[in-house]
């Protein structure tokens, strides 16, 4: 390419004169220095996996020593081992693997447990009760103090050998569905076990019946959950009480049901009405977003939870329990850690 021709003296002078009178664009204002965005603090605490070691005691008296026939067999009731297996599987599944029970010892006892007043059924007297030929003994309550001593429960809890106890028996055995002992024990569907406050760790004794099914085991567990979560949120008032929000149902909060409670599904109008086909608005799905709710709601009825099947309803309810990392108002977003390990609950 050739060299461009130079401008003449007159052309250059003319350009200089024009530049003197040209309108100059104002210089852009100085831009402020960018302010660094402060990240919102996020708890790095993961959802805790909790493992509990269980002592499982089965009271199943032998009715006929010659044949070895046991009470459960004679009455054609469930096998305790089958019930325990179903319960373990349901807890593991509904907690997404965060709640893990281990039965570290299984004991089968050939006797009727002693009542608090010293009474003890015999095979004959108990079968007479089941035949309705005699009235059940009153008071019905089992001798928990004798149970604690018989199985050395307080010592084994104190040394972390076991964390809780499952007692399997029969109707009129006198067990609470759940009860708590140890230092700082609180209401757990029954009052704290007396004479256990010297035990440094809290523990729960569950009472199950092999005359009933896994659904009734889950109901007993869920009543335990209600007691524990009431204690967890005891200091929390108003809308900050996430537990009170979780258990809302349509009868108590019309149009604003959440997940209901153990006896009342979101659309129930009375106790145990888990098969009601009535459609109601519920925010149950939004608990999958806890604690960052999105305001999601829809119409639900008993088709969601098994059309009245107790086991399916209790499984549905447990699936909605928060199981996430982090904390809200210093309460873990994984409620399962409190439900299994009551020593994590403030008293």
SESESE-677108 format. One record per residue (C-alpha): residue number from 1; residue in three letters; x, y, z. Coordinates in nm, 2 decimals. Layout:
N
+-----+------+--------+--------+--------+
| pos | code |     xx |     yy |     zz |
+-----+------+--------+--------+--------+
| NUM |  Ala |      X |      Y |      Z |
...
+-----+------+--------+--------+--------+
END
This chain:
347
+-----+------+--------+--------+--------+
| pos | code |     xx |     yy |     zz |
+-----+------+--------+--------+--------+
|   1 |  Unk |   0.00 |   0.00 |   0.00 |
|   2 |  Unk |   0.12 |   0.35 |  -0.08 |
|   3 |  Unk |   0.20 |   0.62 |   0.17 |
|   4 |  Unk |  -0.11 |   0.86 |   0.22 |
|   5 |  Unk |  -0.05 |   1.21 |   0.09 |
|   6 |  Unk |   0.04 |   1.48 |   0.35 |
|   7 |  Unk |  -0.22 |   1.75 |   0.42 |
|   8 |  Unk |  -0.14 |   2.10 |   0.29 |
|   9 |  Unk |  -0.05 |   2.38 |   0.53 |
|  10 |  Unk |  -0.40 |   2.54 |   0.47 |
|  11 |  Unk |  -0.59 |   2.21 |   0.54 |
|  12 |  Unk |  -0.40 |   2.16 |   0.86 |
|  13 |  Unk |  -0.47 |   2.51 |   0.97 |
|  14 |  Unk |  -0.84 |   2.47 |   0.90 |
|  15 |  Unk |  -0.86 |   2.15 |   1.10 |
|  16 |  Unk |  -0.69 |   2.33 |   1.39 |
|  17 |  Unk |  -0.94 |   2.62 |   1.38 |
|  18 |  Unk |  -1.24 |   2.38 |   1.37 |
|  19 |  Unk |  -1.11 |   2.19 |   1.67 |
|  20 |  Unk |  -1.11 |   2.52 |   1.88 |
|  21 |  Unk |  -1.49 |   2.56 |   1.82 |
|  22 |  Unk |  -1.60 |   2.20 |   1.84 |
|  23 |  Unk |  -1.84 |   2.10 |   2.12 |
|  24 |  Unk |  -1.65 |   1.87 |   2.35 |
|  25 |  Unk |  -1.84 |   1.57 |   2.51 |
|  26 |  Unk |  -1.82 |   1.59 |   2.89 |
|  27 |  Unk |  -1.59 |   1.34 |   3.05 |
|  28 |  Unk |  -1.78 |   1.05 |   3.20 |
|  29 |  Unk |  -1.83 |   1.08 |   3.58 |
|  30 |  Unk |  -1.60 |   0.87 |   3.79 |
|  31 |  Unk |  -1.75 |   0.53 |   3.86 |
|  32 |  Unk |  -1.76 |   0.43 |   4.23 |
|  33 |  Unk |  -1.55 |   0.14 |   4.33 |
|  34 |  Unk |  -1.75 |  -0.19 |   4.33 |
|  35 |  Unk |  -1.87 |  -0.29 |   4.67 |
|  36 |  Unk |  -1.79 |  -0.65 |   4.74 |
|  37 |  Unk |  -2.10 |  -0.87 |   4.80 |
|  38 |  Unk |  -2.11 |  -1.02 |   5.14 |
|  39 |  Unk |  -2.22 |  -1.38 |   5.12 |
|  40 |  Unk |  -2.51 |  -1.48 |   5.35 |
|  41 |  Unk |  -2.38 |  -1.69 |   5.63 |
|  42 |  Unk |  -2.47 |  -2.06 |   5.56 |
|  43 |  Unk |  -2.42 |  -2.32 |   5.83 |
|  44 |  Unk |  -2.20 |  -2.60 |   5.71 |
|  45 |  Unk |  -2.34 |  -2.84 |   5.96 |
|  46 |  Unk |  -2.45 |  -3.15 |   5.78 |
|  47 |  Unk |  -2.76 |  -3.35 |   5.87 |
|  48 |  Unk |  -2.64 |  -3.58 |   6.14 |
|  49 |  Unk |  -2.67 |  -3.96 |   6.11 |
|  50 |  Unk |  -2.78 |  -4.09 |   6.45 |
|  51 |  Unk |  -2.73 |  -4.46 |   6.55 |
|  52 |  Unk |  -2.89 |  -4.59 |   6.86 |
|  53 |  Unk |  -2.81 |  -4.92 |   7.03 |
|  54 |  Unk |  -3.11 |  -5.11 |   7.14 |
|  55 |  Unk |  -3.17 |  -5.37 |   7.41 |
|  56 |  Unk |  -3.47 |  -5.57 |   7.29 |
|  57 |  Unk |  -3.66 |  -5.78 |   7.55 |
|  58 |  Unk |  -3.94 |  -6.01 |   7.45 |
|  59 |  Unk |  -4.18 |  -6.14 |   7.72 |
|  60 |  Unk |  -4.34 |  -6.45 |   7.57 |
|  61 |  Unk |  -4.42 |  -6.70 |   7.84 |
|  62 |  Unk |  -4.42 |  -7.07 |   7.76 |
|  63 |  Unk |  -4.77 |  -7.21 |   7.82 |
|  64 |  Unk |  -4.69 |  -7.58 |   7.78 |
|  65 |  Unk |  -4.34 |  -7.68 |   7.89 |
|  66 |  Unk |  -4.38 |  -8.03 |   7.73 |
|  67 |  Unk |  -4.43 |  -7.88 |   7.38 |
|  68 |  Unk |  -4.27 |  -7.54 |   7.43 |
|  69 |  Unk |  -4.58 |  -7.37 |   7.31 |
|  70 |  Unk |  -4.55 |  -6.99 |   7.37 |
|  71 |  Unk |  -4.82 |  -6.74 |   7.44 |
|  72 |  Unk |  -4.77 |  -6.56 |   7.10 |
|  73 |  Unk |  -4.80 |  -6.90 |   6.92 |
|  74 |  Unk |  -5.11 |  -7.00 |   7.12 |
|  75 |  Unk |  -5.28 |  -6.67 |   7.04 |
|  76 |  Unk |  -5.16 |  -6.67 |   6.68 |
|  77 |  Unk |  -5.01 |  -6.32 |   6.73 |
|  78 |  Unk |  -4.72 |  -6.17 |   6.54 |
|  79 |  Unk |  -4.36 |  -6.26 |   6.59 |
|  80 |  Unk |  -4.17 |  -5.99 |   6.77 |
|  81 |  Unk |  -3.87 |  -6.03 |   6.54 |
|  82 |  Unk |  -4.08 |  -5.97 |   6.23 |
|  83 |  Unk |  -4.24 |  -5.66 |   6.38 |
|  84 |  Unk |  -3.90 |  -5.52 |   6.48 |
|  85 |  Unk |  -3.76 |  -5.58 |   6.13 |
|  86 |  Unk |  -4.05 |  -5.40 |   5.97 |
|  87 |  Unk |  -4.02 |  -5.11 |   6.22 |
|  88 |  Unk |  -3.64 |  -5.08 |   6.16 |
|  89 |  Unk |  -3.70 |  -5.07 |   5.78 |
|  90 |  Unk |  -3.97 |  -4.80 |   5.81 |
|  91 |  Unk |  -3.75 |  -4.58 |   6.03 |
|  92 |  Unk |  -3.45 |  -4.61 |   5.80 |
|  93 |  Unk |  -3.65 |  -4.54 |   5.49 |
|  94 |  Unk |  -3.86 |  -4.25 |   5.61 |
|  95 |  Unk |  -3.55 |  -4.08 |   5.76 |
|  96 |  Unk |  -3.35 |  -4.12 |   5.43 |
|  97 |  Unk |  -3.10 |  -4.32 |   5.62 |
|  98 |  Unk |  -3.04 |  -4.07 |   5.90 |
|  99 |  Unk |  -3.20 |  -4.27 |   6.17 |
| 100 |  Unk |  -3.03 |  -4.61 |   6.23 |
| 101 |  Unk |  -3.12 |  -4.85 |   6.50 |
| 102 |  Unk |  -2.90 |  -5.15 |   6.60 |
| 103 |  Unk |  -3.04 |  -5.42 |   6.82 |
| 104 |  Unk |  -2.72 |  -5.51 |   7.01 |
| 105 |  Unk |  -2.89 |  -5.76 |   7.24 |
| 106 |  Unk |  -3.21 |  -5.97 |   7.20 |
| 107 |  Unk |  -3.35 |  -6.14 |   7.51 |
| 108 |  Unk |  -3.65 |  -6.36 |   7.53 |
| 109 |  Unk |  -3.80 |  -6.40 |   7.88 |
| 110 |  Unk |  -4.02 |  -6.69 |   7.98 |
| 111 |  Unk |  -4.24 |  -6.50 |   8.23 |
| 112 |  Unk |  -4.52 |  -6.25 |   8.28 |
| 113 |  Unk |  -4.37 |  -5.92 |   8.39 |
| 114 |  Unk |  -4.44 |  -5.81 |   8.75 |
| 115 |  Unk |  -4.69 |  -5.53 |   8.81 |
| 116 |  Unk |  -4.60 |  -5.23 |   9.02 |
| 117 |  Unk |  -4.80 |  -5.37 |   9.32 |
| 118 |  Unk |  -4.63 |  -5.71 |   9.30 |
| 119 |  Unk |  -4.90 |  -5.89 |   9.11 |
| 120 |  Unk |  -4.79 |  -6.14 |   8.84 |
| 121 |  Unk |  -5.02 |  -6.32 |   8.59 |
| 122 |  Unk |  -5.00 |  -6.70 |   8.56 |
| 123 |  Unk |  -5.07 |  -6.87 |   8.23 |
| 124 |  Unk |  -5.41 |  -6.97 |   8.35 |
| 125 |  Unk |  -5.51 |  -6.63 |   8.50 |
| 126 |  Unk |  -5.39 |  -6.44 |   8.19 |
| 127 |  Unk |  -5.58 |  -6.67 |   7.95 |
| 128 |  Unk |  -5.89 |  -6.63 |   8.16 |
| 129 |  Unk |  -5.86 |  -6.25 |   8.11 |
| 130 |  Unk |  -5.83 |  -6.30 |   7.73 |
| 131 |  Unk |  -6.13 |  -6.53 |   7.74 |
| 132 |  Unk |  -6.31 |  -6.26 |   7.93 |
| 133 |  Unk |  -6.37 |  -6.49 |   8.22 |
| 134 |  Unk |  -6.18 |  -6.26 |   8.45 |
| 135 |  Unk |  -6.12 |  -5.88 |   8.46 |
| 136 |  Unk |  -5.77 |  -5.75 |   8.39 |
| 137 |  Unk |  -5.56 |  -5.68 |   8.70 |
| 138 |  Unk |  -5.56 |  -5.32 |   8.83 |
| 139 |  Unk |  -5.34 |  -5.13 |   8.86 |
| 140 |  Unk |  -5.21 |  -5.23 |   8.52 |
| 141 |  Unk |  -4.87 |  -5.05 |   8.53 |
| 142 |  Unk |  -4.57 |  -5.28 |   8.52 |
| 143 |  Unk |  -4.29 |  -5.25 |   8.78 |
| 144 |  Unk |  -4.04 |  -5.04 |   8.59 |
| 145 |  Unk |  -3.80 |  -5.03 |   8.88 |
| 146 |  Unk |  -3.79 |  -5.41 |   8.88 |
| 147 |  Unk |  -3.73 |  -5.40 |   8.51 |
| 148 |  Unk |  -3.44 |  -5.15 |   8.54 |
| 149 |  Unk |  -3.27 |  -5.37 |   8.80 |
| 150 |  Unk |  -3.35 |  -5.70 |   8.63 |
| 151 |  Unk |  -3.18 |  -5.60 |   8.30 |
| 152 |  Unk |  -2.92 |  -5.36 |   8.46 |
| 153 |  Unk |  -3.05 |  -5.09 |   8.23 |
| 154 |  Unk |  -2.92 |  -4.78 |   8.41 |
| 155 |  Unk |  -2.56 |  -4.91 |   8.43 |
| 156 |  Unk |  -2.57 |  -5.01 |   8.07 |
| 157 |  Unk |  -2.70 |  -4.68 |   7.95 |
| 158 |  Unk |  -2.44 |  -4.49 |   8.16 |
| 159 |  Unk |  -2.16 |  -4.68 |   8.00 |
| 160 |  Unk |  -2.30 |  -4.63 |   7.65 |
| 161 |  Unk |  -2.35 |  -5.00 |   7.61 |
| 162 |  Unk |  -2.71 |  -4.94 |   7.51 |
| 163 |  Unk |  -2.91 |  -4.62 |   7.43 |
| 164 |  Unk |  -3.27 |  -4.73 |   7.46 |
| 165 |  Unk |  -3.48 |  -5.04 |   7.54 |
| 166 |  Unk |  -3.77 |  -5.20 |   7.35 |
| 167 |  Unk |  -4.00 |  -5.42 |   7.55 |
| 168 |  Unk |  -4.23 |  -5.65 |   7.35 |
| 169 |  Unk |  -4.52 |  -5.82 |   7.53 |
| 170 |  Unk |  -4.90 |  -5.87 |   7.51 |
| 171 |  Unk |  -5.22 |  -5.69 |   7.60 |
| 172 |  Unk |  -5.24 |  -5.58 |   7.96 |
| 173 |  Unk |  -4.86 |  -5.61 |   8.01 |
| 174 |  Unk |  -4.87 |  -5.26 |   8.17 |
| 175 |  Unk |  -4.61 |  -5.09 |   7.95 |
| 176 |  Unk |  -4.62 |  -4.72 |   7.85 |
| 177 |  Unk |  -4.59 |  -4.67 |   7.47 |
| 178 |  Unk |  -4.28 |  -4.47 |   7.57 |
| 179 |  Unk |  -4.13 |  -4.34 |   7.88 |
| 180 |  Unk |  -3.80 |  -4.16 |   7.96 |
| 181 |  Unk |  -3.54 |  -4.19 |   8.23 |
| 182 |  Unk |  -3.21 |  -4.04 |   8.32 |
| 183 |  Unk |  -3.08 |  -3.70 |   8.43 |
| 184 |  Unk |  -3.31 |  -3.43 |   8.29 |
| 185 |  Unk |  -3.58 |  -3.67 |   8.17 |
| 186 |  Unk |  -3.90 |  -3.50 |   8.05 |
| 187 |  Unk |  -4.25 |  -3.60 |   7.95 |
| 188 |  Unk |  -4.24 |  -3.86 |   7.67 |
| 189 |  Unk |  -4.60 |  -3.97 |   7.63 |
| 190 |  Unk |  -4.57 |  -4.05 |   8.00 |
| 191 |  Unk |  -4.40 |  -3.89 |   8.30 |
| 192 |  Unk |  -4.02 |  -3.94 |   8.36 |
| 193 |  Unk |  -3.92 |  -4.27 |   8.53 |
| 194 |  Unk |  -3.88 |  -4.20 |   8.90 |
| 195 |  Unk |  -3.55 |  -4.30 |   9.07 |
| 196 |  Unk |  -3.34 |  -4.27 |   8.75 |
| 197 |  Unk |  -3.21 |  -3.91 |   8.77 |
| 198 |  Unk |  -2.86 |  -4.03 |   8.88 |
| 199 |  Unk |  -2.81 |  -4.19 |   8.54 |
| 200 |  Unk |  -2.60 |  -3.94 |   8.35 |
| 201 |  Unk |  -2.76 |  -4.01 |   8.01 |
| 202 |  Unk |  -3.13 |  -3.99 |   7.91 |
| 203 |  Unk |  -3.29 |  -4.29 |   7.76 |
| 204 |  Unk |  -3.63 |  -4.41 |   7.63 |
| 205 |  Unk |  -3.81 |  -4.74 |   7.70 |
| 206 |  Unk |  -4.06 |  -4.82 |   7.42 |
| 207 |  Unk |  -4.34 |  -5.06 |   7.50 |
| 208 |  Unk |  -4.46 |  -5.26 |   7.20 |
| 209 |  Unk |  -4.73 |  -5.53 |   7.17 |
| 210 |  Unk |  -4.69 |  -5.83 |   6.94 |
| 211 |  Unk |  -5.07 |  -5.86 |   6.93 |
| 212 |  Unk |  -5.06 |  -5.54 |   6.72 |
| 213 |  Unk |  -4.88 |  -5.45 |   6.39 |
| 214 |  Unk |  -4.60 |  -5.23 |   6.27 |
| 215 |  Unk |  -4.85 |  -4.95 |   6.22 |
| 216 |  Unk |  -4.91 |  -4.94 |   6.60 |
| 217 |  Unk |  -4.54 |  -4.95 |   6.67 |
| 218 |  Unk |  -4.50 |  -4.64 |   6.45 |
| 219 |  Unk |  -4.79 |  -4.47 |   6.62 |
| 220 |  Unk |  -4.61 |  -4.52 |   6.96 |
| 221 |  Unk |  -4.29 |  -4.39 |   6.81 |
| 222 |  Unk |  -4.47 |  -4.08 |   6.66 |
| 223 |  Unk |  -4.62 |  -4.00 |   7.00 |
| 224 |  Unk |  -4.27 |  -4.00 |   7.13 |
| 225 |  Unk |  -4.18 |  -3.76 |   6.85 |
| 226 |  Unk |  -4.46 |  -3.53 |   6.95 |
| 227 |  Unk |  -4.33 |  -3.51 |   7.31 |
| 228 |  Unk |  -3.97 |  -3.46 |   7.21 |
| 229 |  Unk |  -4.03 |  -3.19 |   6.95 |
| 230 |  Unk |  -4.26 |  -3.01 |   7.20 |
| 231 |  Unk |  -3.96 |  -2.99 |   7.43 |
| 232 |  Unk |  -3.72 |  -2.89 |   7.15 |
| 233 |  Unk |  -3.94 |  -2.59 |   7.06 |
| 234 |  Unk |  -4.06 |  -2.51 |   7.41 |
| 235 |  Unk |  -3.88 |  -2.18 |   7.43 |
| 236 |  Unk |  -3.99 |  -2.07 |   7.08 |
| 237 |  Unk |  -4.30 |  -1.86 |   7.04 |
| 238 |  Unk |  -4.54 |  -1.76 |   6.75 |
| 239 |  Unk |  -4.45 |  -1.83 |   6.39 |
| 240 |  Unk |  -4.09 |  -1.91 |   6.48 |
| 241 |  Unk |  -4.22 |  -2.24 |   6.64 |
| 242 |  Unk |  -4.18 |  -2.46 |   6.33 |
| 243 |  Unk |  -4.31 |  -2.76 |   6.52 |
| 244 |  Unk |  -4.65 |  -2.60 |   6.59 |
| 245 |  Unk |  -4.66 |  -2.51 |   6.22 |
| 246 |  Unk |  -4.57 |  -2.87 |   6.11 |
| 247 |  Unk |  -4.87 |  -3.02 |   6.30 |
| 248 |  Unk |  -5.14 |  -2.79 |   6.17 |
| 249 |  Unk |  -5.45 |  -2.96 |   6.02 |
| 250 |  Unk |  -5.75 |  -2.81 |   5.85 |
| 251 |  Unk |  -5.99 |  -2.84 |   6.15 |
| 252 |  Unk |  -5.75 |  -2.63 |   6.37 |
| 253 |  Unk |  -5.63 |  -2.40 |   6.08 |
| 254 |  Unk |  -5.89 |  -2.39 |   5.80 |
| 255 |  Unk |  -5.73 |  -2.37 |   5.46 |
| 256 |  Unk |  -5.38 |  -2.37 |   5.61 |
| 257 |  Unk |  -5.32 |  -2.73 |   5.70 |
| 258 |  Unk |  -4.96 |  -2.86 |   5.69 |
| 259 |  Unk |  -4.88 |  -3.22 |   5.79 |
| 260 |  Unk |  -5.12 |  -3.28 |   6.08 |
| 261 |  Unk |  -5.03 |  -3.47 |   6.39 |
| 262 |  Unk |  -5.03 |  -3.84 |   6.50 |
| 263 |  Unk |  -5.41 |  -3.86 |   6.54 |
| 264 |  Unk |  -5.52 |  -3.60 |   6.30 |
| 265 |  Unk |  -5.43 |  -3.61 |   5.93 |
| 266 |  Unk |  -5.44 |  -3.28 |   5.74 |
| 267 |  Unk |  -5.81 |  -3.34 |   5.66 |
| 268 |  Unk |  -5.93 |  -3.53 |   5.97 |
| 269 |  Unk |  -6.23 |  -3.41 |   6.16 |
| 270 |  Unk |  -6.18 |  -3.65 |   6.46 |
| 271 |  Unk |  -5.92 |  -3.88 |   6.62 |
| 272 |  Unk |  -5.78 |  -4.16 |   6.41 |
| 273 |  Unk |  -5.98 |  -4.05 |   6.10 |
| 274 |  Unk |  -5.70 |  -4.14 |   5.85 |
| 275 |  Unk |  -5.93 |  -4.25 |   5.58 |
| 276 |  Unk |  -6.13 |  -3.93 |   5.52 |
| 277 |  Unk |  -6.18 |  -3.86 |   5.14 |
| 278 |  Unk |  -6.25 |  -3.49 |   5.20 |
| 279 |  Unk |  -6.01 |  -3.27 |   5.00 |
| 280 |  Unk |  -5.84 |  -2.98 |   5.19 |
| 281 |  Unk |  -5.57 |  -2.74 |   5.11 |
| 282 |  Unk |  -5.23 |  -2.84 |   5.26 |
| 283 |  Unk |  -4.87 |  -2.71 |   5.26 |
| 284 |  Unk |  -4.74 |  -3.06 |   5.33 |
| 285 |  Unk |  -4.52 |  -3.07 |   5.01 |
| 286 |  Unk |  -4.35 |  -2.74 |   5.10 |
| 287 |  Unk |  -4.17 |  -2.92 |   5.39 |
| 288 |  Unk |  -3.94 |  -3.07 |   5.13 |
| 289 |  Unk |  -3.80 |  -2.71 |   5.11 |
| 290 |  Unk |  -3.75 |  -2.65 |   5.48 |
| 291 |  Unk |  -3.66 |  -2.40 |   5.60 |
| 292 |  Unk |  -3.68 |  -2.20 |   5.28 |
| 293 |  Unk |  -4.05 |  -2.24 |   5.22 |
| 294 |  Unk |  -4.19 |  -2.15 |   4.87 |
| 295 |  Unk |  -4.56 |  -2.12 |   4.97 |
| 296 |  Unk |  -4.65 |  -2.44 |   4.78 |
| 297 |  Unk |  -4.99 |  -2.59 |   4.86 |
| 298 |  Unk |  -5.24 |  -2.82 |   4.70 |
| 299 |  Unk |  -5.55 |  -3.03 |   4.77 |
| 300 |  Unk |  -5.49 |  -3.35 |   4.95 |
| 301 |  Unk |  -5.70 |  -3.63 |   5.11 |
| 302 |  Unk |  -5.66 |  -3.99 |   5.24 |
| 303 |  Unk |  -5.53 |  -4.12 |   4.90 |
| 304 |  Unk |  -5.20 |  -3.95 |   5.00 |
| 305 |  Unk |  -5.15 |  -4.17 |   5.30 |
| 306 |  Unk |  -5.30 |  -4.51 |   5.23 |
| 307 |  Unk |  -5.68 |  -4.45 |   5.27 |
| 308 |  Unk |  -5.69 |  -4.52 |   5.64 |
| 309 |  Unk |  -5.40 |  -4.78 |   5.67 |
| 310 |  Unk |  -5.23 |  -4.69 |   6.00 |
| 311 |  Unk |  -4.88 |  -4.79 |   5.89 |
| 312 |  Unk |  -4.90 |  -4.60 |   5.57 |
| 313 |  Unk |  -5.03 |  -4.28 |   5.74 |
| 314 |  Unk |  -4.75 |  -4.29 |   6.00 |
| 315 |  Unk |  -4.49 |  -4.35 |   5.73 |
| 316 |  Unk |  -4.63 |  -4.06 |   5.53 |
| 317 |  Unk |  -4.61 |  -3.83 |   5.83 |
| 318 |  Unk |  -4.25 |  -3.93 |   5.91 |
| 319 |  Unk |  -4.14 |  -3.87 |   5.55 |
| 320 |  Unk |  -4.23 |  -3.51 |   5.60 |
| 321 |  Unk |  -4.02 |  -3.46 |   5.91 |
| 322 |  Unk |  -3.73 |  -3.22 |   5.82 |
| 323 |  Unk |  -3.40 |  -3.40 |   5.76 |
| 324 |  Unk |  -3.17 |  -3.13 |   5.63 |
| 325 |  Unk |  -2.83 |  -2.97 |   5.72 |
| 326 |  Unk |  -2.79 |  -2.64 |   5.90 |
| 327 |  Unk |  -2.98 |  -2.47 |   6.17 |
| 328 |  Unk |  -3.27 |  -2.23 |   6.21 |
| 329 |  Unk |  -3.28 |  -2.03 |   6.54 |
| 330 |  Unk |  -3.02 |  -2.26 |   6.67 |
| 331 |  Unk |  -3.24 |  -2.57 |   6.62 |
| 332 |  Unk |  -3.11 |  -2.83 |   6.38 |
| 333 |  Unk |  -3.29 |  -2.86 |   6.05 |
| 334 |  Unk |  -3.26 |  -3.23 |   6.09 |
| 335 |  Unk |  -3.52 |  -3.31 |   6.36 |
| 336 |  Unk |  -3.44 |  -3.68 |   6.35 |
| 337 |  Unk |  -3.13 |  -3.63 |   6.56 |
| 338 |  Unk |  -3.35 |  -3.52 |   6.85 |
| 339 |  Unk |  -3.61 |  -3.79 |   6.79 |
| 340 |  Unk |  -3.36 |  -4.06 |   6.83 |
| 341 |  Unk |  -3.10 |  -3.90 |   7.07 |
| 342 |  Unk |  -3.29 |  -3.72 |   7.35 |
| 343 |  Unk |  -2.96 |  -3.62 |   7.50 |
| 344 |  Unk |  -2.93 |  -3.36 |   7.22 |
| 345 |  Unk |  -3.25 |  -3.19 |   7.35 |
| 346 |  Unk |  -3.21 |  -2.89 |   7.58 |
| 347 |  Unk |  -3.40 |  -2.90 |   7.91 |
+-----+------+--------+--------+--------+
END
